[in-house]
Amino acid sequence: MSVSGSLRSSLIAQIPNLRAFAYSLCGNSDEADDLVQETLMRSWANIKSFQEGTNLRAWLFTILRNAFYSERRRRRNEVDNGDGEAEARLVDIPRQDSHMDFQDFRSALADLPEEQREALILVGASGFSYEEAAEICGCRTGTVKSRVSRARRRLIELLDVEAATEFGNNPADEAVLGLTAKTAARK
């Protein structure tokens, strides 16, 4: 199947639309131009698979979108390490400590009164707002805030925690324990 002149001119006519779509995906004109170029190369290499009379624009936009996401997936695994900064940020936290910390945490959590444990799990671990947790528990918002505060203080005491970094600097642990530089300093 030979490529007709009308198909060629239709393909060229779509370049401004492809650029606009590519820019909306990338947010960068240089990347958008590269993406359009890649799309045109892929479409030209596979032009025989295009059926005249179908939607050329949709076919090109699909190729562009697929090229964009393929490039994003490829880049996700790359690290720009021109000056060695990436190597300095790489840290391997010992895994056996985190397992033991988790066991200690589960034990301390089990020692909390049921109302405090429930409030802490709803707010700190499940991400509910104090108002939502109060509605779930059937009590006032202030009661939930008080229960969460007392539960966090008691967990910090039971675990003998001085700083959030003692739990591997995990944001989820910090949320449950309510640890910040301020709370560690107050202890």
VENQUI-V940519 format. One line per field, one symbol per residue. ss: DSSP state (a for helix, b for strand, c for the rest). phi: phi as a letter, one per 40 degrees, with the letter a starting at -180 (. if undefined). psi: psi as a letter, one per 30 degrees, with the letter a starting at -180 (. if undefined). A space follows every 50 residues. Layout:
ss=???
phi=???
psi=???
This chain:
ss=ccccaaaaaaaaacaaaaaaaaaaaaccaaaaaaaaaaaaaaaaacaaac cccccaaaaaaaaaaaaaaaaaaaaaccccccccaaaaacccccaaaaaa aaaaaaaaaacccaaaaaaaaaaaaccccaaaaaaaacccaaaaaaaaaa aaaaaaaaaccccaaaacccaaaaaaacccaaaaaac
phi=.cccccccccccccddccccccccccgacccccccccccccccccbdccc cdgccccccccccccccccccccccdccbcbcbgccccccbbcdcccccc dcccccccccccddccccccccccccgccdcccccccgacccccdccccc ccdccccccfcbacccbgfcdccccccgcaccccccc
psi=klkleeeeeeeeffeeeeeeeeefeegkeeeeeeeeeeeeeeeefgfffk jkfajeeeeeeeeeeeeeeeeeeefeflkjheggeeeffkkjkkfeeeee eeeeeeeeefflkeeeeeeeeeeeefglleeeeeeefhaleeeeeeeeee eeeeeeeefhkelfffhghkeeeeeefhkleeeeef.
